[in-house]
Amino acid sequence: MIRVMAEYGSSGIWAFTKSPSGLFRYGMIEHSQLNMPSKLEERFEQWIHEYEEKNLNNTLNTDRFNAEGLQLARLLKIFLGPSQYVEYQGESKNGGLLKSVMSD
C-alpha cells in the first residue's frame, strides 16, 4: 500500500503495511526508488516545498494543497499500475490530518 502524504523533509510517498513487523508500519520511499518520470518527481518536490514553506507560518491553502496532493496520488497510481493500491492523506485546516482517501 502506498500513501501520498506531506511531511517535512520527505518525498511525500510512503509505503504502508497492514501487518507490521517490528516497530514501524510505514517508511518513506525515495523518488529514485520508484524510477518515476522526472516531471512527476518535480511536481512532488514542488508540493513538499510548498508544504515546508507555508505550513509553518499558517499560509498554506489547504484546499488547493490537498487538490494537488490528490492529483499527485492519481498520477502515481497511473504510473505504478492497477495492481498497486495508492491513497492520499490530506491536511486539515486546523493542522491535523484528514481521513485517507483512495486515489482512482
C-alpha positions as CSV (number, residue, x, y, z in Angstrom):
1,M,0.0,0.0,0.0
2,I,1.3,3.4,-1.0
3,R,0.2,6.7,0.7
4,V,0.9,10.2,-0.6
5,M,1.2,12.4,2.5
6,A,3.1,15.6,3.1
7,E,5.9,15.7,5.8
8,Y,8.9,17.9,6.3
9,G,12.0,16.7,4.5
10,S,10.2,13.8,2.9
11,S,9.5,12.6,-0.7
12,G,5.7,12.7,0.1
13,I,5.5,9.0,-0.7
14,W,5.1,6.3,1.9
15,A,4.9,2.5,1.9
16,F,2.5,1.1,4.5
17,T,1.8,-2.5,5.6
18,K,-1.3,-3.9,7.2
19,S,0.8,-6.5,9.1
20,P,3.8,-4.6,10.5
21,S,6.8,-6.4,11.8
22,G,8.9,-4.5,14.3
23,L,8.1,-1.0,15.5
24,F,7.1,0.7,12.2
25,R,4.0,0.3,9.9
26,Y,5.5,2.5,7.2
27,G,8.6,4.1,5.7
28,M,9.3,6.8,3.2
29,I,10.1,5.9,-0.4
30,E,12.6,8.0,-2.3
31,H,11.6,9.1,-5.8
32,S,14.7,7.3,-7.2
33,Q,13.4,4.0,-5.8
34,L,10.3,4.3,-8.0
35,N,12.2,5.4,-11.1
36,M,9.4,8.0,-11.6
37,P,9.2,10.3,-14.7
38,S,11.1,13.5,-14.0
39,K,8.0,15.7,-14.4
40,L,6.2,13.7,-11.7
41,E,9.2,13.8,-9.4
42,E,9.4,17.6,-9.9
43,R,5.7,18.0,-9.0
44,F,6.2,16.0,-5.8
45,E,9.3,18.1,-4.9
46,Q,7.3,21.4,-5.5
47,W,4.4,20.1,-3.5
48,I,6.6,19.2,-0.5
49,H,8.5,22.5,-0.8
50,E,5.2,24.4,-0.6
51,Y,4.3,22.4,2.5
52,E,7.6,23.2,4.1
53,E,7.4,26.9,3.2
54,K,3.8,27.7,4.0
55,N,2.6,25.2,6.7
56,L,4.8,26.5,9.5
57,N,3.6,30.1,9.0
58,N,0.0,29.1,8.5
59,T,-0.3,30.4,4.9
60,L,-0.9,27.0,3.4
61,N,-4.1,27.0,1.3
62,T,-5.2,23.5,2.3
63,D,-8.0,23.2,-0.3
64,R,-5.6,23.9,-3.2
65,F,-2.8,21.9,-1.5
66,N,-5.0,18.8,-1.0
67,A,-6.3,19.1,-4.6
68,E,-2.7,18.9,-5.8
69,G,-1.8,16.1,-3.4
70,L,-4.8,14.0,-4.6
71,Q,-3.8,14.7,-8.2
72,L,-0.3,13.5,-7.4
73,A,-1.7,10.3,-5.9
74,R,-3.7,9.7,-9.0
75,L,-0.7,10.3,-11.3
76,L,1.4,8.0,-9.1
77,K,-1.3,5.3,-9.3
78,I,-1.3,5.5,-13.1
79,F,2.5,5.2,-13.1
80,L,2.6,2.3,-10.7
81,G,-0.3,0.4,-12.4
82,P,-3.6,-1.1,-11.4
83,S,-2.2,-3.8,-9.1
84,Q,-0.8,-1.1,-6.7
85,Y,-3.1,0.5,-4.1
86,V,-2.5,4.2,-3.7
87,E,-4.2,6.6,-1.3
88,Y,-3.9,10.2,-0.3
89,Q,-4.0,11.7,3.3
90,G,-4.6,15.4,3.3
91,E,-4.0,18.3,5.6
92,S,-6.9,19.8,7.6
93,K,-7.3,23.5,8.1
94,N,-6.5,23.2,11.8
95,G,-3.2,21.4,11.2
96,G,-4.3,17.8,11.6
97,L,-4.7,15.1,9.1
98,L,-7.8,14.2,7.1
99,K,-9.1,10.7,6.6
100,S,-7.2,8.9,3.9
101,V,-8.9,8.5,0.5
102,M,-8.2,6.1,-2.2
103,S,-7.0,7.5,-5.5
104,D,-9.0,6.4,-8.5
